[in-house]
Amino acid sequence: MAGHSKWSQIKRKKAVNDQKRGQAFTKLIRELTVAAREAGGDPNFNPRLRLAVDSAKAANMPQDNIDRAIKRGTGELEGVSYEEVAYEGYGPGGVALYIETLTDNQRRTVAAVRHILDKNGGNLGTAGSVAWQFERRGMIYVNDGSAEEDLVFEAAVEAGAEDVAREGGEYVVTTDPNALHEVRKTLDGAGVAVASAQLVMVAKNEVGVGGRDGQRLLKLLEALDEHEDVQQVHSNADLDEALLAESR
């Protein structure tokens, strides 16, 4: 499994306090707004918005918040205009980092990302320096206690999933980006309770990271993830399992 997925496991399993819940809502609202601006406010005809709505509902965001964010995107309500910007760089142990942001001020965001990297043993790279090491994939997560293993595998294979793996107390279903919604729909129809689904950048090859570098990398990933402009952080790190156990 790619390092990003392991980091995602940590984030999902950590306790969520009010502050982190607020940060999550801020990021989800931005994604809803940008998705609606990009391809319209009807989730039935906008796959990115449909995924954002599903994620917002999974996070227990009130429907009124979802509707307002979509209306800001379609121009029905006034709001801040966000821009998608990806930054590339390196972390401790030489791991590659691909950092996706939504920002209303590029200068502020790049300064913040550079500061976090510099402070935690990383550095900002140039455009294209690490992007070639990743490929876009859909990821669907199912808690292993919510469905029988055979049911998950059979439904995922029937829907055309690329891979199904059991990792860290959950099933991880990998799909082509364009097939994410249909695979999730098939799993839902088969009675499989999906915990979350998202589009991610998966590393083509991984770099093993442990010890001091691994500790510093986890701190760096958490610092980036906590910044409100950062939507997702992807790395090619194969983190040491002992470090992961300490962080859960």
Residue pairs with C-beta under 8 A, 6 or more apart in sequence:
1 165
1 167
1 172
2 200
2 202
2 203
2 206
2 234
2 236
3 95
3 203
3 206
3 207
3 209
3 234
3 235
3 236
3 237
3 238
3 239
4 200
4 201
4 202
4 203
4 233
4 234
4 235
5 139
5 167
5 172
5 200
5 202
6 168
6 237
6 238
6 239
6 244
7 218
7 221
7 233
7 235
7 237
7 239
8 139
8 141
8 198
8 200
9 167
9 168
9 170
9 244
9 248
10 218
10 244
10 247
10 248
11 225
12 141
12 195
12 196
13 169
13 248
14 247
14 248
16 24
20 226
21 59
23 226
23 228
24 59
25 59
25 61
25 65
26 228
27 102
27 228
27 230
27 231
28 52
28 55
28 56
28 59
28 61
28 69
29 65
29 69
30 69
30 82
30 102
30 231
31 52
31 55
31 102
31 231
32 49
32 52
32 53
32 56
32 66
32 69
32 70
32 73
33 69
33 70
33 72
33 73
33 79
33 82
34 73
34 82
34 84
34 102
35 46
35 48
35 49
35 51
35 52
35 73
36 46
36 49
36 69
36 70
36 71
36 72
36 73
36 74
37 73
37 74
37 75
38 46
38 48
38 73
39 45
39 46
39 48
39 49
40 46
40 49
40 74
41 49
41 70
41 71
41 73
41 74
41 76
42 49
43 49
43 50
43 53
44 50
47 178
47 180
47 181
49 70
50 181
51 180
51 181
51 197
51 198
51 199
53 66
54 184
54 197
55 196
55 197
55 198
56 65
56 66
56 69
57 66
58 195
58 196
68 77
71 77
72 78
72 79
72 80
73 79
80 104
81 104
82 102
82 103
82 104
83 102
83 103
83 104
83 106
84 100
84 101
84 102
85 101
85 102
85 103
85 106
85 109
85 110
86 98
86 99
86 100
86 101
86 131
87 98
87 99
87 101
87 110
87 113
87 124
88 96
88 97
88 98
88 99
88 124
88 125
88 126
88 127
88 128
88 129
88 130
88 131
89 96
89 97
89 99
89 113
89 117
89 122
89 123
89 124
89 125
89 129
89 130
90 96
90 97
90 122
90 123
90 125
90 130
91 97
91 117
91 120
91 121
91 122
91 216
91 217
91 220
91 221
91 235
91 237
92 120
92 121
92 122
92 209
92 212
92 213
92 214
92 216
92 217
92 220
93 207
93 209
93 213
93 214
93 217
93 237
94 207
95 207
95 209
95 217
95 235
95 236
95 237
96 130
96 133
96 134
96 203
96 207
96 235
96 236
97 117
97 122
97 130
97 224
97 233
97 234
97 235
98 130
98 131
98 134
98 201
98 233
98 234
98 235
99 113
99 224
99 230
99 232
99 233
99 234
100 201
100 230
100 231
100 232
100 233
100 234
101 109
101 113
101 229
101 230
101 231
102 229
102 231
103 109
103 229
108 229
109 229
110 124
112 227
112 229
113 124
113 224
113 227
113 229
113 230
114 124
116 122
116 220
116 223
116 224
116 227
117 123
117 124
117 220
117 224
119 223
120 216
120 219
120 220
120 223
121 213
121 216
121 217
121 220
122 220
130 236
133 203
133 204
133 205
133 236
134 201
134 202
134 203
134 204
134 234
134 236
135 201
135 202
135 204
136 177
136 199
136 200
136 201
136 202
137 162
137 174
137 175
137 176
137 177
137 199
137 200
137 201
137 202
138 174
138 175
138 176
138 177
138 179
138 180
138 183
138 197
138 198
138 199
138 200
139 172
139 173
139 174
139 175
139 197
139 198
139 199
139 200
139 202
140 156
140 161
140 172
140 173
140 175
140 180
140 183
140 184
140 187
140 194
140 196
140 197
141 170
141 171
141 172
141 173
141 194
141 195
141 196
141 197
142 152
142 170
142 171
142 173
142 187
142 192
142 193
142 194
142 195
143 169
143 170
143 171
143 193
143 195
144 166
144 169
144 170
144 171
145 169
146 192
146 193
146 195
147 171
147 191
147 192
147 193
149 166
149 171
151 190
151 191
151 192
152 164
152 171
152 173
152 187
152 192
153 164
154 190
155 186
155 187
155 189
155 190
155 192
156 164
156 173
156 183
156 186
156 187
157 164
158 186
158 190
159 175
159 179
159 182
159 183
159 185
159 186
159 187
160 175
160 176
160 179
160 182
160 183
161 173
161 174
161 175
161 179
161 183
162 174
162 175
162 176
163 173
163 174
164 171
164 172
164 173
164 174
165 171
165 172
165 174
166 172
168 244
170 195
173 183
173 187
174 202
175 183
177 199
180 197
180 199
184 194
184 197
187 194
188 194
198 232
200 232
200 234
201 232
201 234
202 234
203 234
203 235
203 236
204 236
205 236
206 236
206 237
206 238
207 236
207 237
207 238
208 237
208 238
208 240
209 217
209 237
209 238
209 239
209 240
210 239
210 240
210 242
210 243
211 240
214 237
214 239
214 240
214 243
215 243
217 235
217 237
217 239
218 239
218 243
218 247
221 233
221 235
224 230
224 233
225 233
